[in-house]
Amino acid sequence: MTPEKFKLTLRNRDVDSILIGTPTGHTHIRAVIETRYGTIIFQEATIANLVRAYITLKTHPMIRSMILTLREMDGGKAKPGYARFQLIESEADPGKIQEDIDRQCL
């Protein structure tokens, strides 16, 4: 089943709780975000990609925006232990990225 696409802005007041940890029998962290609209579960690779981008934007003196796009790592490209599907920084015009952010968020 494929869920319908939607756009949802979550503010702190919309989040009831966040559970974060490793489920029994698994090796990777999950983040379970309980909101007044429903539950969202992030897998560790998704969290890691988001955190990596966030830290880059907050600490780099020139980068103000970026886009991560889904890429499948063909045999041997990814480091051992990394997921086959990764969200990777894409080459894109920073002005276009900013326009897209403004269109989605304003």
C-alpha positions as CSV (number, residue, x, y, z in Angstrom):
1,M,0.0,0.0,0.0
2,T,1.4,3.4,-1.0
3,P,0.2,6.3,1.2
4,E,-1.2,9.4,-0.4
5,K,1.3,12.3,-0.6
6,F,0.7,15.1,1.9
7,K,2.5,18.2,3.3
8,L,2.6,18.6,7.1
9,T,4.5,21.2,9.1
10,L,5.2,20.0,12.6
11,R,5.7,22.6,15.3
12,N,6.7,21.7,18.9
13,R,3.2,22.1,20.0
14,D,2.0,19.6,17.4
15,V,4.3,16.8,18.8
16,D,3.0,14.8,21.8
17,S,6.2,12.8,22.3
18,I,9.2,11.3,20.6
19,L,10.4,7.8,21.4
20,I,13.9,7.1,20.2
21,G,15.8,3.8,20.5
22,T,16.5,0.5,19.0
23,P,13.7,-2.0,18.8
24,T,14.3,-5.4,20.3
25,G,15.9,-7.7,17.8
26,H,17.1,-4.8,15.6
27,T,20.4,-3.1,15.3
28,H,19.4,0.4,14.1
29,I,17.7,3.3,15.9
30,R,14.2,4.4,15.2
31,A,12.5,7.6,16.1
32,V,8.8,7.4,16.7
33,I,7.1,10.8,16.6
34,E,3.6,10.9,18.1
35,T,1.7,13.9,16.8
36,R,-1.9,15.0,17.1
37,Y,-2.2,14.0,13.5
38,G,-0.7,10.5,13.7
39,T,2.5,8.7,14.1
40,I,5.7,9.1,12.0
41,I,8.5,6.6,12.3
42,F,12.0,7.5,11.0
43,Q,14.7,4.9,10.5
44,E,18.3,5.5,11.5
45,A,19.6,6.2,8.0
46,T,17.0,8.9,7.5
47,I,17.8,10.5,10.8
48,A,21.5,10.4,10.1
49,N,21.1,12.1,6.7
50,L,18.9,14.8,8.2
51,V,21.3,15.4,11.0
52,R,24.3,15.5,8.6
53,A,22.6,18.1,6.5
54,Y,21.5,20.2,9.5
55,I,25.0,20.2,11.0
56,T,26.4,21.3,7.6
57,L,24.0,24.2,7.3
58,K,24.5,25.3,10.9
59,T,28.3,25.1,10.8
60,H,29.4,25.9,7.2
61,P,30.2,29.6,6.7
62,M,28.7,29.7,3.2
63,I,26.2,26.9,2.6
64,R,22.7,28.2,3.3
65,S,20.6,25.4,1.8
66,M,21.0,22.0,0.2
67,I,19.0,19.2,-1.3
68,L,19.4,15.5,-0.5
69,T,18.2,13.1,-3.1
70,L,17.6,9.4,-3.0
71,R,20.4,7.4,-4.5
72,E,20.9,3.6,-4.7
73,M,24.5,2.7,-3.9
74,D,25.7,0.3,-6.5
75,G,27.9,-2.6,-5.4
76,G,30.8,-1.4,-3.3
77,K,30.2,2.3,-3.4
78,A,28.9,2.6,0.1
79,K,31.0,2.0,3.2
80,P,30.3,-1.4,4.9
81,G,27.3,-1.2,7.2
82,Y,25.6,1.7,5.3
83,A,22.1,1.3,3.8
84,R,21.9,0.6,0.1
85,F,19.6,3.6,-0.4
86,Q,21.0,6.9,0.7
87,L,20.0,10.5,0.7
88,I,23.0,12.2,-0.9
89,E,23.8,15.9,-1.3
90,S,23.0,16.9,-4.9
91,E,24.6,19.4,-7.1
92,A,21.9,22.1,-7.6
93,D,21.7,25.8,-8.0
94,P,21.5,27.3,-4.4
95,G,19.1,30.0,-5.7
96,K,16.7,27.3,-7.0
97,I,16.9,25.3,-3.8
98,Q,16.0,28.5,-1.8
99,E,13.1,29.2,-4.2
100,D,11.8,25.7,-3.6
101,I,12.1,26.1,0.2
102,D,10.3,29.4,0.1
103,R,7.5,28.0,-2.1
104,Q,7.0,25.0,0.2
105,C,7.3,26.8,3.5
106,L,6.0,30.4,3.1
